[in-house]
């Protein structure tokens, strides 16, 4: 839009000339999205049609096409063909479903265009959210923390602090070039691949990450871990970090976190826990014991957009040693133009700009603050318990089917299974279940997913979905049976 300046010059702005017209469009957009969520169970989903792709992939015009036209493109060619993560039958990946109130909180955040969580009300909101998360997860009150984009950044942040805190040299000054011993860290072979990415980005190289085999329950083998640490010490390497899993993506397994904490303490190593989604089992009614020992971690990575159902993207890193956390990301090179203001703060170790890589922050703590305060701990506890109960219900449905089997221990909210008619070899079973998975994905992408554990191919469902109902799991078993019967006859 253009506006006339006093001197006759035209000045540009992105504010509308007609605020009433913009307000009407905004109300319509809001109503349309609420209607979409209200009717999400019956909303179609699927890959974009060729027509939709052609409508999306157009040259950028010089003058623009106008807000109304572009909104129509969104409604007709984008929204109907997005990943069906908000659907009640979405269990293929660990993806939270969001919520209507969560959507509204994001509107408030973007309306403010908050880019700081250091000053004014934003700073108090961030601190309060961190305190609530520590309380819910049983983490020590004196620990610090920071909200980040998700589990990958949360793990990266924790490992960055671990590397600097346990290195033989000043990593900020010398870097990995100054190391006289190769640093090594340890995780199970069921650990999420984002840990490997973090290790590579941190300059340690993926060869520094020791993948320790798991037992029949998909938990890290403690004796194998101890031997790997001992072998590294004999080679004059530097074992510095043990990573525990609080809910693996493949099967939902929990390592023995107390045993890992004991070992890390004995070996003078950092103990990091990847609890991206599984950490929230801590607020369930029946399975909170799975996370015993998590509170002993030096650092903990969690997501809020997975099993806490919040809008993407939001995760959190909790770190016990606030000074180690702070010194990893700042200490010595604060921005000069902010220094006088920052000096007035009581404790720079609570300033999120000092505790993670990004300096530009989008006030992501606002949605967590409003959602947690609106619904309270009990609501989230009930929803997490509901998902666990639903997976147990699905497990029993599968067990009752003579031609289906559970293929990995069901620990919390993940079940692995396969269709298994009699008389088929393992290669034939794998091929059959691949076809079943493919058919389900064609019907509704990532309704379920597939994985391989201990060399065995299997189907997998993970429920972090507040919209799922028992009838949806009945539907899943029936559709797997029908697909299995169809392909078994070929």
C-alpha positions as CSV (number, residue, x, y, z in Angstrom):
1,X,0.0,0.0,0.0
2,X,1.1,3.6,-0.6
3,X,0.4,6.7,1.5
4,X,0.9,10.3,0.7
5,X,3.6,12.0,2.7
6,X,3.5,15.8,3.7
7,X,6.1,16.6,1.1
8,X,4.2,15.0,-1.7
9,X,6.3,11.8,-1.8
10,X,4.6,8.4,-1.7
11,X,5.7,6.1,1.1
12,X,5.1,2.4,1.1
13,X,3.6,0.3,3.9
14,X,2.2,-3.2,4.4
15,X,-0.7,-1.9,6.4
16,X,-4.0,-1.9,4.5
17,X,-5.7,1.1,3.1
18,X,-9.0,-0.3,4.2
19,X,-8.7,-1.7,7.7
20,X,-12.4,-2.7,7.6
21,X,-11.8,-4.9,4.5
22,X,-8.7,-6.5,6.1
23,X,-10.7,-7.1,9.3
24,X,-13.4,-8.8,7.4
25,X,-10.9,-11.0,5.6
26,X,-9.2,-11.8,8.9
27,X,-12.5,-12.9,10.5
28,X,-13.2,-15.1,7.5
29,X,-9.8,-16.7,7.6
30,X,-10.3,-17.4,11.3
31,X,-13.7,-18.9,10.8
32,X,-12.5,-21.0,7.9
33,X,-9.7,-22.5,10.0
34,X,-11.9,-23.2,13.0
35,X,-14.4,-24.9,10.7
36,X,-11.6,-26.9,9.2
37,X,-10.5,-28.1,12.6
38,X,-14.0,-28.7,13.7
39,X,-14.6,-31.0,10.7
40,X,-11.1,-32.4,10.6
41,X,-12.3,-36.0,10.9
42,X,-14.1,-35.8,7.5
43,X,-11.6,-33.5,5.8
44,X,-9.9,-35.1,2.8
45,X,-6.2,-35.4,2.6
46,X,-3.7,-36.6,0.0
47,X,-0.9,-35.5,-2.3
48,X,-1.5,-32.3,-4.4
49,X,-3.1,-32.8,-7.7
50,X,-1.4,-31.5,-10.8
51,X,-3.8,-28.6,-10.9
52,X,-2.9,-27.7,-7.3
53,X,0.8,-27.9,-8.1
54,X,0.4,-25.6,-11.1
55,X,-1.5,-23.2,-9.0
56,X,1.2,-23.2,-6.3
57,X,4.3,-23.0,-8.6
58,X,3.8,-19.7,-10.4
59,X,6.2,-16.9,-11.3
60,X,6.3,-14.1,-8.8
61,X,4.5,-11.0,-10.1
62,X,5.8,-7.5,-10.0
63,X,2.7,-5.9,-8.5
64,X,1.3,-8.8,-6.4
65,X,-2.0,-10.6,-6.8
66,X,-3.7,-9.3,-3.6
67,X,-4.6,-10.7,-0.3
68,X,-7.9,-12.2,-1.3
69,X,-6.6,-14.0,-4.4
70,X,-3.7,-15.5,-2.5
71,X,-6.0,-16.7,0.3
72,X,-8.1,-18.5,-2.2
73,X,-5.0,-20.3,-3.5
74,X,-4.4,-21.3,0.1
75,X,-7.9,-22.7,0.6
76,X,-8.1,-24.5,-2.8
77,X,-4.6,-25.7,-3.6
78,X,-2.6,-25.8,-0.3
79,X,-4.8,-26.6,2.7
80,X,-6.5,-29.7,1.3
81,X,-3.1,-31.3,0.3
82,X,-1.0,-30.8,3.4
83,X,0.4,-33.5,5.6
84,X,-2.5,-35.0,7.5
85,X,-0.9,-34.4,10.9
86,X,-4.0,-32.9,12.4
87,X,-6.2,-35.9,11.5
88,X,-7.4,-38.3,14.3
89,X,-5.9,-41.3,12.5
90,X,-2.4,-40.0,12.2
91,X,0.0,-42.3,14.0
92,X,2.9,-42.8,11.5
93,X,5.3,-40.3,13.0
94,X,5.7,-38.7,16.4
95,X,3.8,-35.5,15.3
96,X,1.6,-33.6,17.6
97,X,-1.8,-32.5,16.4
98,X,-2.0,-28.9,17.6
99,X,-5.2,-27.4,18.9
100,X,-7.7,-24.6,18.1
101,X,-6.6,-22.5,21.1
102,X,-3.0,-23.2,20.2
103,X,-3.7,-21.7,16.7
104,X,-5.2,-18.6,18.3
105,X,-2.1,-18.1,20.6
106,X,0.1,-18.2,17.5
107,X,-2.1,-15.4,16.0
108,X,-1.4,-13.3,19.0
109,X,2.3,-14.0,18.9
110,X,2.7,-13.1,15.2
111,X,0.5,-10.0,15.7
112,X,3.0,-8.8,18.3
113,X,5.9,-9.9,16.1
114,X,7.9,-10.5,19.3
115,X,11.6,-11.0,18.5
116,X,13.0,-11.0,22.0
117,X,12.4,-12.9,25.2
118,X,14.9,-10.9,27.3
119,X,13.0,-7.8,28.2
120,X,9.6,-6.8,29.6
121,X,6.8,-9.3,30.0
122,X,8.4,-11.7,27.4
123,X,11.3,-12.4,29.8
124,X,8.9,-13.4,32.7
125,X,6.8,-15.6,30.4
126,X,9.9,-17.6,29.2
127,X,11.2,-18.0,32.8
128,X,7.8,-19.1,34.0
129,X,7.4,-21.7,31.2
130,X,10.8,-23.2,32.0
131,X,9.8,-23.4,35.7
132,X,6.6,-25.2,34.9
133,X,8.4,-27.7,32.6
134,X,10.9,-28.4,35.4
135,X,8.1,-28.9,37.9
136,X,6.1,-31.3,35.6
137,X,9.2,-33.4,34.7
138,X,10.6,-33.5,38.3
139,X,13.7,-31.7,37.3
140,X,15.6,-29.8,40.0
141,X,14.4,-26.3,40.7
142,X,17.9,-24.8,40.5
143,X,18.4,-26.1,37.0
144,X,18.2,-23.7,34.0
145,X,16.7,-24.1,30.6
146,X,15.8,-22.6,27.3
147,X,13.0,-23.0,24.7
148,X,14.2,-24.0,21.3
149,X,12.7,-25.0,17.9
150,X,12.3,-28.7,18.8
151,X,14.0,-32.0,19.8
152,X,16.8,-31.7,17.3
153,X,17.9,-28.3,18.5
154,X,17.2,-29.3,22.1
155,X,19.6,-32.3,21.8
156,X,22.2,-30.2,20.0
157,X,22.1,-27.6,22.8
158,X,22.6,-30.2,25.5
159,X,25.4,-31.9,23.7
160,X,27.1,-28.5,23.0
161,X,27.2,-27.8,26.7
162,X,28.4,-31.4,27.4
163,X,31.2,-31.1,24.9
164,X,32.5,-27.7,26.3
165,X,32.0,-28.7,29.9
166,X,33.9,-32.0,29.6
167,X,36.6,-31.1,27.1
168,X,40.3,-31.1,28.1
169,X,40.8,-27.7,26.6
170,X,38.9,-24.4,26.3
171,X,36.7,-25.3,23.4
172,X,35.6,-21.7,22.8
173,X,39.2,-20.6,22.3
174,X,40.9,-23.7,20.9
175,X,38.1,-25.6,19.3
176,X,38.4,-29.3,18.3
177,X,41.8,-28.5,16.8
178,X,43.1,-28.0,20.3
179,X,42.1,-31.5,21.5
180,X,44.9,-33.9,22.4
181,X,42.5,-36.8,22.8
182,X,39.6,-37.9,20.7
183,X,36.3,-37.3,22.5
184,X,33.8,-40.1,22.5
185,X,30.1,-40.3,23.5
186,X,27.7,-43.3,23.7
187,X,24.1,-44.0,22.9
188,X,22.0,-47.1,22.0
189,X,21.5,-48.3,18.5
190,X,17.8,-47.2,18.9
191,X,18.7,-43.5,19.4
192,X,17.3,-40.9,17.1
193,X,19.5,-39.9,14.1
194,X,19.4,-36.2,15.2
195,X,22.0,-37.0,17.8
196,X,24.4,-38.1,15.0
197,X,23.7,-34.9,13.2
198,X,24.5,-32.9,16.3
199,X,27.7,-34.7,16.9
200,X,28.8,-33.9,13.3
201,X,27.8,-30.2,13.5
202,X,29.7,-29.9,16.8
203,X,32.9,-30.9,15.0
204,X,33.4,-34.2,16.8
205,X,32.6,-36.3,13.7
206,X,30.2,-39.2,13.6
207,X,33.0,-41.6,14.4
208,X,33.0,-40.2,17.9
209,X,29.5,-41.6,18.5
210,X,29.5,-45.1,19.8
211,X,26.3,-47.0,18.9
212,X,25.8,-49.5,21.7
213,X,23.6,-52.6,21.0
214,X,20.3,-53.0,22.7
215,X,18.7,-56.0,24.4
216,X,15.4,-57.7,23.5
217,X,13.5,-54.9,25.2
218,X,15.3,-52.3,22.9
219,X,17.2,-50.9,25.9
220,X,20.9,-50.1,25.9
221,X,23.1,-53.0,27.1
222,X,24.9,-51.8,30.1
223,X,27.7,-54.3,29.9
224,X,28.4,-53.4,26.3
225,X,28.4,-49.8,27.2
226,X,30.9,-50.3,30.0
227,X,33.2,-52.3,27.7
228,X,33.0,-49.6,25.0
229,X,34.0,-46.9,27.6
230,X,36.8,-49.1,28.9
231,X,38.1,-49.8,25.4
232,X,38.2,-46.1,24.6
233,X,40.1,-45.3,27.7
234,X,42.7,-48.0,26.8
235,X,43.1,-46.2,23.4
236,X,43.6,-42.9,25.2
237,X,40.4,-41.6,23.9
238,X,38.2,-39.3,26.1
239,X,34.8,-40.7,27.0
240,X,32.8,-37.6,28.0
241,X,29.0,-38.2,27.6
242,X,26.4,-41.0,28.0
243,X,23.1,-40.5,26.2
244,X,20.0,-42.1,27.5
245,X,16.7,-42.6,25.7
246,X,13.5,-41.7,27.4
247,X,11.2,-43.1,24.7
248,X,12.8,-44.3,21.5
249,X,11.0,-43.4,18.2
250,X,11.1,-47.0,16.9
251,X,9.4,-48.7,19.9
252,X,9.0,-46.3,22.7
253,X,11.6,-48.0,24.9
254,X,13.2,-46.4,27.9
255,X,16.7,-47.0,28.9
256,X,17.5,-47.8,32.5
257,X,18.1,-44.1,33.3
258,X,19.2,-44.6,36.9
259,X,21.8,-47.2,35.9
260,X,23.1,-44.8,33.2
261,X,23.2,-41.9,35.8
262,X,25.2,-44.1,38.2
263,X,27.7,-45.1,35.4
264,X,28.1,-41.5,34.2
265,X,28.8,-40.3,37.8
266,X,31.3,-43.1,38.3
267,X,33.1,-42.4,35.0
268,X,33.0,-38.6,35.5
269,X,30.9,-38.2,32.3
270,X,28.1,-36.0,31.3
271,X,24.7,-37.6,31.3
272,X,22.3,-36.4,28.6
273,X,18.7,-37.7,28.1
274,X,16.8,-37.5,24.9
275,X,13.3,-37.4,26.1
276,X,11.9,-35.7,23.0
277,X,8.4,-37.1,23.4
278,X,8.8,-39.8,26.0
279,X,9.8,-37.5,28.9
280,X,6.1,-36.5,29.2
281,X,5.3,-40.0,30.4
282,X,6.4,-38.5,33.7
283,X,2.9,-36.8,34.1
284,X,1.0,-40.0,33.3
285,X,-0.9,-41.8,36.0
286,X,0.3,-45.4,35.3
287,X,3.7,-45.2,33.5
288,X,5.6,-42.3,35.2
289,X,8.0,-44.9,36.6
290,X,9.5,-45.3,33.1
291,X,11.2,-42.0,33.5
292,X,12.8,-42.7,36.9
293,X,16.3,-41.4,36.9
294,X,15.6,-38.7,34.2
295,X,15.8,-36.0,36.9
296,X,19.5,-37.0,37.5
297,X,20.5,-36.0,33.9
298,X,22.9,-33.2,33.5
299,X,20.8,-32.1,30.5
300,X,17.5,-33.1,29.1
301,X,15.9,-32.5,25.7
302,X,12.1,-32.5,25.3
303,X,9.5,-31.4,22.8
304,X,6.3,-29.6,23.4
305,X,4.9,-30.0,19.9
306,X,4.8,-33.8,20.1
307,X,3.2,-35.3,23.1
308,X,2.1,-32.0,24.5
309,X,0.1,-31.2,21.4
310,X,1.3,-27.7,21.0
311,X,1.7,-25.9,17.6
312,X,5.0,-26.4,15.9
313,X,7.7,-25.6,16.6
314,X,8.7,-25.7,20.3
315,X,11.2,-27.7,22.3
316,X,13.2,-27.3,25.4
317,X,16.6,-28.0,26.8
318,X,17.0,-28.2,30.6
319,X,20.6,-28.0,32.0
320,X,21.5,-28.4,35.7
321,X,24.8,-26.4,35.5
322,X,23.6,-23.0,34.5
323,X,27.1,-21.5,34.3
324,X,28.3,-24.2,31.9
325,X,25.2,-23.6,29.8
326,X,25.7,-19.9,29.8
327,X,29.4,-20.0,29.0
328,X,28.9,-22.3,26.1
329,X,26.8,-19.8,24.1
330,X,27.9,-16.4,25.4
331,X,30.4,-15.3,28.0
332,X,32.9,-12.9,26.5
333,X,31.2,-11.8,23.4
334,X,27.9,-10.1,24.4
335,X,26.7,-7.6,21.9
336,X,28.0,-4.1,22.9
337,X,24.7,-2.4,22.1
338,X,22.9,-4.7,24.5
339,X,25.5,-4.9,27.3
340,X,24.3,-1.9,29.4
341,X,20.7,-3.3,29.4
342,X,21.8,-6.9,30.1
343,X,23.9,-5.8,33.0
344,X,20.7,-4.6,34.7
345,X,19.2,-8.1,34.6
346,X,19.4,-10.1,37.8
347,X,20.8,-13.3,36.2
348,X,22.1,-13.5,32.7
349,X,22.0,-17.3,33.0
350,X,18.2,-17.1,32.6
351,X,18.3,-15.0,29.4
352,X,17.4,-17.3,26.5
353,X,19.6,-15.3,24.1
354,X,22.5,-16.5,26.2
355,X,21.5,-20.2,26.2
356,X,20.9,-21.2,22.5
357,X,22.3,-20.5,19.1
358,X,19.5,-18.1,17.7
359,X,19.6,-14.5,18.7
360,X,16.4,-13.7,17.0
361,X,13.6,-15.3,19.0
362,X,9.9,-15.4,18.1
363,X,8.4,-15.3,21.6
364,X,7.6,-19.0,21.3
365,X,7.1,-19.2,25.0
366,X,3.8,-17.4,24.7
367,X,1.9,-20.4,23.3
368,X,3.3,-22.7,25.9
369,X,2.4,-20.2,28.7
370,X,-1.1,-19.7,27.5
371,X,-1.8,-23.4,26.8
372,X,-0.4,-24.7,30.0
373,X,-2.2,-22.0,32.0
374,X,-5.5,-22.5,30.2
375,X,-5.7,-26.3,30.5
376,X,-3.5,-27.1,33.6
377,X,-1.4,-30.1,34.4
378,X,-4.3,-32.5,34.9
379,X,-5.6,-32.0,31.3
380,X,-2.3,-32.9,29.8
381,X,-1.8,-35.8,32.2
382,X,-5.2,-37.2,31.2
383,X,-4.5,-36.8,27.5
384,X,-1.1,-38.6,27.8
385,X,-2.7,-41.4,29.8
386,X,-5.4,-41.6,27.2
387,X,-2.9,-42.2,24.5
388,X,-1.2,-44.9,26.5
389,X,-4.5,-46.6,27.1
390,X,-5.4,-46.3,23.5
391,X,-2.2,-48.0,22.4
392,X,-2.8,-50.7,25.0
393,X,-6.3,-51.1,23.5
394,X,-4.8,-51.4,20.0
395,X,-2.3,-53.9,21.3
396,X,-5.1,-56.2,22.7
397,X,-6.9,-55.9,19.4
398,X,-3.8,-57.1,17.5
399,X,-3.2,-59.9,19.9
400,X,-6.7,-61.2,19.4
401,X,-6.1,-61.5,15.7
402,X,-4.7,-65.0,14.8
403,X,-2.9,-63.6,11.7
404,X,-1.3,-60.6,13.4
405,X,1.5,-60.4,16.0
406,X,3.2,-57.8,18.2
407,X,6.8,-57.6,17.2
408,X,8.4,-55.5,19.9
409,X,7.7,-54.8,23.6
410,X,4.9,-52.3,24.1
411,X,6.2,-49.9,26.7
412,X,4.1,-46.7,26.5
413,X,2.5,-45.1,23.4
414,X,4.1,-47.1,20.5
415,X,3.1,-50.5,19.2
416,X,5.0,-52.4,16.5
417,X,3.2,-55.3,14.8
418,X,2.8,-57.1,11.5
419,X,0.3,-59.2,9.5
420,X,1.6,-62.8,9.8
421,X,-0.4,-65.5,8.0
422,X,0.8,-69.0,8.4
423,X,3.3,-70.6,6.0
424,X,5.2,-67.5,4.8
425,X,8.9,-67.1,5.1
426,X,10.5,-64.0,6.6
427,X,11.2,-62.4,3.2
428,X,7.6,-63.1,2.1
429,X,6.3,-61.6,5.4
430,X,8.4,-58.5,4.8
431,X,7.1,-58.1,1.3
432,X,3.5,-58.6,2.4
433,X,3.7,-56.0,5.1
434,X,5.4,-53.5,2.8
435,X,2.4,-53.8,0.5
436,X,0.1,-53.3,3.4
437,X,1.9,-50.2,4.6
438,X,1.9,-48.8,1.0
439,X,-1.8,-49.3,0.7
440,X,-2.5,-47.6,4.0
441,X,-0.3,-44.7,3.0
442,X,-2.1,-44.3,-0.2
443,X,-5.4,-44.1,1.7
444,X,-4.1,-41.7,4.4
445,X,-0.4,-40.8,4.4
446,X,1.4,-41.8,7.5
447,X,-1.7,-43.3,9.2
448,X,1.0,-45.7,10.3
449,X,4.6,-46.1,9.4
450,X,7.1,-49.0,9.1
451,X,10.4,-49.7,10.7
452,X,13.0,-52.4,11.2
453,X,14.1,-53.7,14.7
454,X,16.6,-56.4,15.1
455,X,16.6,-57.0,11.4
456,X,12.8,-57.6,11.3
457,X,10.5,-55.4,9.2
458,X,7.3,-54.3,10.9
459,X,4.5,-51.8,11.0
460,X,4.4,-49.2,13.7
461,X,1.8,-46.8,15.3
462,X,2.7,-44.1,17.7
463,X,-0.2,-42.2,19.4
464,X,0.5,-38.6,20.4
465,X,-2.9,-37.6,19.1
466,X,-5.6,-35.9,21.2
467,X,-8.2,-36.4,18.5
468,X,-7.9,-40.2,18.3
469,X,-10.8,-42.4,19.6
470,X,-11.1,-46.1,20.3
471,X,-13.1,-46.5,17.1
472,X,-10.1,-45.3,15.1
473,X,-8.0,-48.2,16.3
474,X,-10.8,-50.7,15.5
475,X,-10.7,-49.2,12.0
476,X,-6.9,-49.6,11.8
477,X,-7.0,-53.3,12.6
478,X,-9.8,-53.9,10.2
479,X,-8.1,-52.1,7.3
480,X,-4.8,-53.9,8.0
481,X,-6.6,-57.3,8.0
482,X,-8.4,-56.5,4.7
483,X,-5.2,-55.4,3.0
484,X,-3.3,-58.4,4.4
485,X,-6.0,-60.8,3.1
486,X,-6.0,-59.2,-0.3
487,X,-2.2,-59.4,-0.8
488,X,-2.0,-62.9,0.8
489,X,-4.1,-64.2,-2.0
490,X,-1.7,-63.0,-4.7
